[in-house]
């Protein structure tokens, strides 16, 4: 799994980058075929400082994109990882719900 962290208009501290990597690695429990993860950190307004985290996760056949905004980057990352975890769980249950003994070709023939 490749993790790329980009920070816009500021330089992210190493502690924040380590936190992001640790949180993203927890997603491997839900899908072990994660190819790439791109994390983009940005903030708006210097005074009110709304921190935004955009996480793009690529698995074979799908790209999951989540954008969250809170007062702190850590909260934004935690919320984004939780949303991705829910989506990965949903994808996995759909895949497991399909009958294993039916091939796609047999399904195609029956539909015609």
Secondary structure, DSSP 8 states (H G I E B T S, - for coil): -EEEEEESSS---HHHHHHHHHHHHGGGGT-TTEEEEEEEEEEE-TTT-EEEEEEEEEETTEEEEEEEEESSHHHHHHHHHHHHHHHHHHHHHHHHHS-SS--HHHHHHHH-
